[in-house]
Amino acid sequence: MNRPPFEYSNLKMNMTKAPDLEHNKYEGEVNPGITYLYLKTLNSGDTVWEPFAGVDVVKTFALCDKLDINLVAYDIAATDSRAWRLNSLKICPDDFQGVVFHPSYFGSDPFSSSQEELALNSSLNKYKEELEKCVKLASRAKSVCIVGRTYKHQKETIYLDWIYAELFMKYGFKVKKMISSMPDVGVILER
Ligand SMILES: C[S@@+](CC[C@H](N)C(=O)[O-])C[C@H]1O[C@@H](n2cnc3c(N)ncnc32)[C@H](O)[C@@H]1O
């Protein structure tokens, strides 16, 4: 089921508001307010994996530096020399405690010409099936922060944050906190 159940929607009544830090809300850029609130829940010295870290400068590095957190950034089309150009549906770091999870949205334009770009999956079921490969790899973390939103695609409502949260719940994660930063929703899940 792609529509969120009542218990999940109900949690949205009590969302924490993220600080409104400047970013481009409609180009798939990292949401710094949500990411910062999540990183603050981790311990100094922890390692975070960001499997879909962005093609250009990975802004999460600056947030992690402030909190003494190590970031391992992967992106299929990475150009930032600190990031790894890797397919996050197939490989992950050896050891990490947290995950910042902000994939290409279903139905979005591809971010590069890579044939392994997640957004090339044109059916929602196939998109979820592919994404679950990364969720399985990410599920060894103690917590994750997913970033998604609800939107219309070809007349269908896509409850993307719920779709991501449900995938992690299959691997034993539970919702700990919801963060609002319009139009995004951040969900912190823990095992
Ligand atoms: C929503 S954007 C995330 C952007 C990033 N947070 C930023 O601030 O720019 C999704 C990213 O996922 C990457 N991506 C898509 N498929 C991928 C895959 N199979 N493995 C790794 N990265 C992938 C895209 O290249 C894109 O940069």
Ligand as a Chemical Component Dictionary entry (heavy atoms), coordinates in Angstrom:
data_LIG
# 
_chem_comp.id                   LIG 
_chem_comp.type                 NON-POLYMER 
_chem_comp.pdbx_formal_charge   0 
_chem_comp.three_letter_code    LIG 
# 
loop_
_chem_comp_atom.comp_id 
_chem_comp_atom.atom_id 
_chem_comp_atom.alt_atom_id 
_chem_comp_atom.type_symbol 
_chem_comp_atom.charge 
_chem_comp_atom.model_Cartn_x 
_chem_comp_atom.model_Cartn_y 
_chem_comp_atom.model_Cartn_z 
_chem_comp_atom.pdbx_ordinal 
LIG C1  C1  C 0  17.751 14.137 -4.676 1  
LIG S1  S1  S 1  19.396 14.086 -5.320 2  
LIG C2  C2  C 0  20.288 14.275 -3.850 3  
LIG C3  C3  C 0  21.002 15.486 -3.941 4  
LIG C4  C4  C 0  21.924 15.877 -2.820 5  
LIG N1  N1  N 0  21.356 15.662 -1.506 6  
LIG C5  C5  C 0  22.369 17.330 -3.059 7  
LIG O1  O1  O 0  22.384 18.118 -2.135 8  
LIG O2  O2  O -1 22.661 17.661 -4.214 9  
LIG C6  C6  C 0  19.621 12.406 -5.721 10 
LIG C7  C7  C 0  21.034 12.010 -6.124 11 
LIG O3  O3  O 0  21.045 10.583 -6.248 12 
LIG C8  C8  C 0  22.018 10.241 -7.225 13 
LIG N2  N2  N 0  21.772 8.855  -7.662 14 
LIG C9  C9  C 0  20.763 8.393  -8.439 15 
LIG N3  N3  N 0  20.859 7.062  -8.611 16 
LIG C10 C10 C 0  21.953 6.653  -7.903 17 
LIG C11 C11 C 0  22.557 5.385  -7.652 18 
LIG N4  N4  N 0  22.091 4.260  -8.200 19 
LIG N5  N5  N 0  23.644 5.350  -6.838 20 
LIG C12 C12 C 0  24.156 6.502  -6.285 21 
LIG N6  N6  N 0  23.634 7.720  -6.505 22 
LIG C13 C13 C 0  22.532 7.809  -7.291 23 
LIG C14 C14 C 0  21.835 11.299 -8.309 24 
LIG O4  O4  O 0  22.992 11.446 -9.102 25 
LIG C15 C15 C 0  21.508 12.541 -7.476 26 
LIG O5  O5  O 0  22.649 13.334 -7.269 27 
# 
loop_
_chem_comp_bond.comp_id 
_chem_comp_bond.atom_id_1 
_chem_comp_bond.atom_id_2 
_chem_comp_bond.value_order 
_chem_comp_bond.pdbx_ordinal 
LIG C1  S1  SING 1  
LIG S1  C2  SING 2  
LIG S1  C6  SING 3  
LIG C2  C3  SING 4  
LIG C3  C4  SING 5  
LIG C4  N1  SING 6  
LIG C4  C5  SING 7  
LIG C5  O1  DOUB 8  
LIG C5  O2  SING 9  
LIG C6  C7  SING 10 
LIG C7  O3  SING 11 
LIG C7  C15 SING 12 
LIG O3  C8  SING 13 
LIG C8  N2  SING 14 
LIG C8  C14 SING 15 
LIG N2  C9  SING 16 
LIG N2  C13 SING 17 
LIG C9  N3  DOUB 18 
LIG N3  C10 SING 19 
LIG C10 C11 SING 20 
LIG C10 C13 DOUB 21 
LIG C11 N4  SING 22 
LIG C11 N5  DOUB 23 
LIG N5  C12 SING 24 
LIG C12 N6  DOUB 25 
LIG N6  C13 SING 26 
LIG C14 O4  SING 27 
LIG C14 C15 SING 28 
LIG C15 O5  SING 29 
# 
